[in-house]
Amino acid sequence: MLLGFIGLFIVYALSHYWITIEKRDFFATVLVIVLPFVGVYYLGWMALLYCVLAAYLGTKAGLKKLHRSRALRVSFYDDKDEKPQQ
């Protein structure tokens, strides 16, 4: 049972990592949707906690890699700049 939790954690974290890196990854999207249901069916409700933790860590690792590879822009405007009038 412990191997099931470890496997679920690793695969779910990797799928969130892949989605963060490449947003159109269909396989990772299917894994993110299906794995919590499979985990609850075979491992019980504790699997959802592992999925939440894996999602957090996988997304955090993906954002860290994206930040290293290219600059991420949060806003198009600096605090000093005025936004254009509509």
BELZITA-V376719 format. One record per pair of residues at least 24 apart in sequence whose C-alpha atoms are under 10 Angstrom apart, sorted by the first residue. I is the first residue (numbers start at 1). GAP is how many residues later the second one is. Records with the same first field share a line. If there is no record, write none. Layout:
# BELZITA-V376719
I: GAP ; GAP
This chain:
# BELZITA-V376719
1: 41 ; 42
2: 41
4: 35 ; 38 ; 39 ; 43
5: 34 ; 37 ; 38 ; 41 ; 42 ; 45 ; 46
6: 41 ; 44
8: 27 ; 28 ; 30 ; 31 ; 35 ; 39 ; 40 ; 42 ; 43 ; 46
9: 26 ; 30 ; 38 ; 39 ; 40 ; 41 ; 42 ; 43 ; 44 ; 45 ; 46 ; 48 ; 49
10: 40 ; 41 ; 44 ; 45 ; 48
11: 24 ; 40 ; 43 ; 47
12: 24 ; 38 ; 39 ; 40 ; 41 ; 42 ; 43 ; 45 ; 46
13: 37 ; 38 ; 39 ; 40 ; 41 ; 42 ; 43 ; 44 ; 45 ; 46 ; 47 ; 48 ; 49
14: 40 ; 41 ; 43 ; 44 ; 45 ; 47 ; 48
15: 39 ; 40 ; 43 ; 44
16: 38 ; 39 ; 40 ; 41 ; 42 ; 43 ; 44 ; 45 ; 46
17: 37 ; 38 ; 39 ; 40 ; 41 ; 42 ; 43 ; 44 ; 45 ; 46 ; 48
18: 40 ; 41 ; 43 ; 44
19: 39 ; 40 ; 43
20: 38 ; 39 ; 40 ; 41 ; 42 ; 43 ; 44 ; 45 ; 46
21: 38 ; 40 ; 41 ; 42 ; 43 ; 44 ; 45
22: 40 ; 44
